[in-house]
Amino acid sequence: MTFAALRALHSSIGHAIDELERLYRDHTTSEGLDFPDLDEPYYPSAHHTLAEERAEKLKADPDVAFTIRRIVAACGQMSATVNRTWLGVMDTIQGGQLAACLRFMEQAHIVDILRHGDPQGMHVKDICAAIVNARPYNALSPDPSILTPGRLSHILRALATSHWIREVLPDVFANKRRSSSLDSGKTLEELRTSPTRKYVDTDGAAALAATSADEAFKSVAHLTEWLLPDTRTESLTTDAKANREQGSAGHLTLSHAASPFNLAFNTKLGFFEWLELPENHRRHERFGHSMAATCQWEAQGEILQAYPWATLPSGAVLVDVGGGIGSTSLPVAQAHSHLNLVVEDRPQTVVRAPSVWGPTYASLFQSGRVAWRSRDFFTPWEPLVDDKSPDIFLLRLVMHDWPDEQCRAILSHLRAAALPHTRLIVGESILPCACRSDDELAGGDSSLLPKLGMANMPGYLIDIMMMTLLAAGERTVDEMSALMQPVGWKIESVRRSPGSLWAYITCMPV
């Protein structure tokens, strides 16, 4: 009954588009409110009309986001059904090439270059020259025999074919809505003279894309070699043997590796320790900024709905455990002036945290309601300076960084510090099984995969990314409960937007 299934998917797409149009019509202003055009760039730092801003922000509305996911799920399922199997295999296997092209586009500042150029497009020769001119003063200049307009045009054409940019005329390219999301808002001179400031005062999207296409992409290429040691190439084995014979400090013995990351970067250090090496300081800062972009996996303002913050007493303390530069918790403190915030992380992160925000939260910092402190969350939790008790412990994107044993250690220390009123909030991508179960996301539409298929694929891909970088990953609700109960925490509630894999789990001490 394949044709019947295809017609059901087609119908599902039509109904979802009708619903999407209704939702946008309900928010129509005097200027009119249409769905954003793929060909029109939307630079985060640029000035936009009220209608443009509302149309863009509405995509993150929970009802709109769920409707969009239904369309993506149905289109993905239809494509998988009708496409030749061989072409489907190649689309997936060769997806790494596209990731490499996207990384090059971001690192070469091509989005910024196109923003500064003619909106109708720039010729590839001019783009190539601008890439060279935008490189930092102390960087190695690209070899003109390697970085050629011809090679560049092929990279840009692959990106254009996958809807990232437009090829307006032969060898003439312009930004689209997708590429403009990676814009830094900086001038080309700023990018050249202050490359470390590229991600300051941005939403972190470009930083996350760069981190994912660099450390994560290189690591996942070694997933098979990690799981099946006999698949490792002779050259890797020989190189490792030579390193051992030379007594090179820190080189990895390939017979055992903690994660694919260790194989990819030939280090015995864990990912976070490696990031903190002096030679990786730019990667470390980039990673901090990339955490700001993770909120885009959630519904708009979901952290503000993660807990009834307004019910907390005046002066209540929110402790953001492993909170990095405070990307998640600062919006909570800003929205609720009766709360105090303490962000905990490693010393190398804490010392940089306030400065990397620039003026974004200056007034909040000046109020004295925000503090950072250094802490290793594998050690007992020490009381705060003013002896205030924690009302909320927030663990957002922490659990998926660690295997079960380390997670239990983190949770045990927080449980020991918790008072009866203390609550633990865990923000993670909670994975359901791909089969039908009580935890349906598709809204009862039998033509779609029960977990909305490709629409929720990012959660499963993040899981694999965590596996390759940290030998950790996302968990199901049952797996999360199994971690919590033995160390004294009980799941009290799970807050999740319709159709989303992302959730905030509130736990109480028992």
N, C-alpha and C positions, 0 to 999 in steps of 0.2 A: 504493500500500500504506500509506496514511496511518493507517488504523485499526490495522494491525499495528504501526506505529511508535509510536502512542499506547499500545497495550497493552504494548509493550516498555518504554516510559518508566514506565508505571504499575508494571510488575513491578520495574524498577530502583529505584523509590522504595520499594516494599515490602521488597525485599531489604536496602536500605540502612537502613531503619528497624529491621529485625530485627537487623542488625549493630550499630546504635547502641544498641539495648536490651541486647544482649549485652555490649557494652563497659561500659555503665553497671552492669549486673548484676555484672560481674567486679570492680567497684570498690565494691560495696555494703558499707556498714557496718551496725552494729547499728541505726542510726537509719533505714536505708533510703536509697537514692540514686536519685531520679527525675530525669528531664530537667527543667531549669529551666522554670518556667511563665512564659509571655509576659506574663500579666497581673500578675505579682508583681514589684514593684520590687526591684532589687538595688543598693543604694547602696554605692559602693566604700569609703566611709569609715565605714560603719555596722558594728555588731557582727552577726556571722552565726553560726549553728550550724556545727559541723564538717561536717555533711552538706551544708548550703547552700554552704559554701566549696568543698568537693570537687566538687559537681555543677557549679558555675560554672567552676572552674579546669579541669575535665576537658574542657570544650569546646575548650580550646587544645591538648590532647594531640594529637600528630601523627596517630594512627590515627583518633581521634574527629573531628578537623578534616577529614580526608580524606573520611570517611563523610558528614559534614555537607555538604561541598562537592558530593558526588555527588547528594544530595537537592536542594540548591539548583539544581544544573545541570539535573536532570531536570524539576523544577517550572518553571524558567524556559523550558526548551525546549518543554514541554507547553503552557504559557501562550501562547508565541509561535505555536505551531501552531494552537491552537483559537480564539484571540481574533480578532475582526474586524480586518483590516489597518488600517482607518482609526483604530480605537480604539488600536491599537498605536502608530501614528504620534503620536497625541495624547498617549498616556502618556509617550512619550519627549520630545516637543517641550515639553510642559508640565511636565516634571520640574523645570524651573527655579523654577516657582512653589513647589513643595514645599521646595526648597532655601532659598528666601527665607523661608518660614514657619519652617523649622528654625533658621535664623540668628536670626530674631526671638525665638523661644523661648529660645535660649541667651543672647542679649544682654539680654533682659528678665528673666532669672533665673527663668523660670517653673518650671523643674524644681526649683530650690531652694525656691521659694514653695510648690509643691505638697507638697514633703517636709515643710515646717513646718506645713502645714494638716492637715485631717482626712484620714486615710488613705482614707476612703470617698469623698473628693472635695470640691472647693471650687466654689462658685458663681462664674460668670464675673465677676459684679460685685465679689466679694471679691478675685478674682485681679487684676482691673484696678486696684483700689485698692492692692493690695500691690505691683504693678509700679511705680506712682508713688512709693510710700513707699520702695522699695528703690533708687531712682536716687541716684547720688552727690550729696552736698550741693552741689557746685559745677557740677553738670550742669544743662542746660536742662530744665525740667519739661515733660513731655508735654502737648500741647494737648488738653484734655478734649473738645473738639469733634472731634478727629481720633482719638485713642485712646479709643474708646468700647467698652463691654461688647458691643455688637452686632457691631462689627468684630472684636473679639478672639474672640468665640465662633466666627466663621466661620473664622478662622485655626486655632483649636484643633480645630475639627471636621475640617478637612482633615488635620491631624496625627493625629487619632484614627482616621480612615478608613484611614490608611496605617500603622496599628499602632504609632504612637509614643507616644500617650497613650490614656486611656480616657474616653469620655463615659459616665459612670455613670448619670446622669439627664439630662433636657434642661437644657443649660447648666451642668452639674456635671461637672468633669473631675478626673482623678487620674493619677498617673504609672503607667507600665508599665515593664517591664524595659528596653526600648530607651531610653526617656527618662532613666531613672535612671542610665544610663551617662554622662550629661553633667552629673551632679551635682557641685558643687564641694566639698560638705561644710562650707561656711561658713555662719555665721548670716546672717540678712538684715541685721543691724546691721553685721556685718563687711563685707558686700558694699557697703553704703552708705558706710561710713567709710573703707574701704581697698579700693577697686575694683581697684587694681593687684595685689592679693594673691589675686585670685580663683583663679588657676591654680597657686599655690604649693602644694606637697604634694599634687598630684593626679596622675593617670596621663596627663594631657595630652589626654584625649579631647575635652573641651569646647574646649580651646584649638585643637586641630586642626580641629574642626568649625567654629569661628568663623573661623579663617584661610581655610579652604576656601570657606566661604560668603560671605566678604568679598572679599579680594584675588583669589582664584582664580576665583570665580563671576563677578565683574565683568569680569575679563580675558577669560574664555572667551566672553563675549558678543560680543567683537570678533574672534573667530577668522576669520570669513569676510571681514571688512573688511581684516584683515591679509594674508590670502592672495590676495584679489581686490580690489585697491584701487578698482576701478571701482564696487564695491558700497557705498562709503562715502556716507553721506547728505550732502545739500547743507549741512545745518546744521553738521555736523562740519567740512566744508571751509571754510565761511564763518567759523566760529569760529577755526579755525587761521589763516586769512588775517588776521583782525583781530589775533590775538595777534602774528603776525609783523610787521604794520605798526606795532604799538605797541612792538615791540622787547622784549616780555616775556621775561625771562631764563628759560631752562629749558623753554619751551613747545615742543611737538613740531611738526615739519613733517610733515604727514600723507602727503606723497608717499613717505615712507620711515619705517618704524618697526621697531625691533629685534624687537619682540614685541607680541602683542595687549595685554599689560600696559601698554606705553607709550601705546597708544591709549586704554585705559580710564582711566588716571590722568593723561594729558596731561603726561608727563614724558620727558625724555631720559635720565634716570638708569636704571641697571639696577635690578632688583628689590631686591637686597641693599643697594645704596647708598641707595635710596629708603627702605628700612626704617630705616636709620640716621639719617635726618633727625630733628632734635629733635622736630618735631611728630608723628613717628610712633613715639615711644619706647614707647607702650603696645602698638602692633602688633608692635614688635620683640621685646619681652619675651614677648608672646603666642606669637610664632613660635618662640621658644626652647623654651617649654614644650610646644608642639605636637609637637616632634620626639620627645618621650618617648612619644607615642601611636603613632608609626610602628612600634614593636615589635609592635603588635597585628596587623599584616599578616603577621607571622612566626608560626611555631609557637612554643609556649611555650618560653622559654629558648633560642631558636635561636642567639642570639649566643654562648652558652656552648658550642654544638656547632659553631660556625663554624670552629674550629681546635682541635687538641689542645693547649690552653693548658698543661696540666699537664706537657707534655714540655719546655717552655721552661726554661732554667736559672734558678736563683735570681738575682734582680736584673735579669732581662730587662726590656727597655723596650718598651712598647706605645705607639706614637705615633698618636693619633686625629687625623687630618688633616681640618681643617674640621669638627671634632667638636662645635661649638656649646657647649652647657653640659655636655657629657659624658654625655648621656642613654644612649648606647649602650655606651660603654666603662667607665663607672663600675661597672655590675654585674659586668663581667669582673674588674676590680681587686678588687672586694669578694669575689668567689668564689675568687680565686687570690691568696693573700697573698704569694706569692713574686714577683709582678709589680709593676713600677713603671709609672705611667701619666703621659703628657704629652698634654694636650689642646690643640690648636692651632686658633686662629680669629682673626677680625679683632679689633682692639683694643676696639671698642665692645661686642663679645660677651664677650671675656675678662674685662673689668673687672667685669662683672655676674655672671659665671657662678657663683662659689662662693656668693654671697649668695642667689641665687634658689632654691637647694635647701633653704633653711631647715635643720632638723636632720636631714634624711633621711640624709645621708652624713657627718655630723659626725665620727664616729670615724675614718672613712677619711681625711678631710682632715687630722685631727690626727696621723695616723700619718706624714705627710710623704711618702707614696708617690704622691701625686697632685699634679701641677703643671699650671698653665695658662701658655701663652705666646702672645703676639701674633705672627701670621705671615700674610703674603700668599702663598698657595700658588702664585702665578704667578711668584714669585721663587725663586732658589736656596735650597735647604734649608740652614739654618745649624746647625752642631753644637750639641748640648745643653751647658748650662753645665758639667756635670761630665764632659763629653767622652765620655759613654757612647754606644755605637753603637746605632742602632735595630734591634731584633730583628723587630718587626712594624710595618708601616705599615697603618693601617686607613682605608679610604675608604668610609664608609657614607653612602649617599644624597648623594654629592658628584658623581659622574660624570653623573647624570641632570640635574644643575643646569646643565650647560655643553655647548655645541656641540662637535663633534669637535676643532676646532683648539685650543680652550682646554683640553680634556681631555688632548690630547697634551702641552701645555706642563706641566700638573700632573704627569703621569706621567713626563715627562723629568726634572724636578727631583728627583723621588723616586728615579728610577733612578740619577741621579748620586750620590745620598747613600747608596745601598744597598751593603752588603757582600755577599759571596757567600752568607752564611747568612740574609740579610734576606728576609723574605717580605712581599708586598703582598696584603692581603685587601680585596676589593671587595664590598660588600653592596648589592645592587640588586634591583629587580624585573626579572627576565630574561624578555623576551617571546619566546614562540614564535610561529610563524605560526598562523593560525586553521584551516588545513587539516591533513589527516593528514600525519604525518611520523614520523621515528624517535623524536622527543621526545614520546611520548604521555603524557597525564596521566589519561586516563579509565579506565585499567586494562583496556583491551581490550573494554569494553562498547560495541558498535557503535551502540546506541540513543542514546548521548550524543555531543555534539560532542567532537572529539578533545582539545580543551583545556579541557573542562568548562564551556564557555560562560559563562553568567551567574555561575557560582560564582567564576570568576577574572576577572570584569569589572573589579574594582578596579585590577588592574595596568595594564590598557589605559586606564582613565580617569586614573590618575596620569600616564601617558605624555602624554595630551592636556593635563593640567594643567601639566606641565613645559614643554610646547610653548608654551602660552599665556602663562605667567609669564616664561619664560626662553629661549624659542626653542631648547629642548633636549629631553630626553626619555629614556625607557627604551630599552634595546637588546637585540638578540638575542645569543646566545653568539657567533655568527659576527661580528657587528658589534663586540662587545667585544674579540674576538681581533684583529680588524683594527686596532683602536686600540692594543692592547698591543704587538704584535710590532715595528712600526717604531721604537719608542722603548725597546726592550730588555727587555720583560717577556714571559714565556710563561705561559699558563694551565697550572697544574699539576693543579688539581682543582676540581670544582664540587659544593658541598654544598647539597642542596635537599630539603626535606621532601616526602613523597609528595603529589602533586596541587597543589603550591604553585608559583606563579610566582616567589616570592622565593628568592634564592640568595646564598650567599657563595662567591666565586671566589677561590682562592688562586693567586697568581702568583709565579714565581721569576725572578730576574734572569738574563739571558742576554747 
